[in-house]
Amino acid sequence: MLYLIKSFTRNKPILKIGYTDNMENRMNQYFYANPGLELISIREGDELLEDMIQIYNHTEQICFDEN
């Protein structure tokens, strides 16, 4: 399962794409460390798809700023 979450820092929001095989456990870990976290989306996928998205994001220099 792939997920997209938004975390908040002092300066701007940060988006994170990740993979987990236990969504409930992973979200509990994130919410414990960052209660203001927002789950944006989940979808079926595996670690390979996560890696492909991460590589595309870095090579294309996609900006997720909300400005």
Secondary structure, DSSP 8 states (H G I E B T S, - for coil): -EEEEEEE-SS-EEEEEEE-S-HHHHHHHHHHH-TT-EEEEEE---HHHHHHHHHHHHHHT------
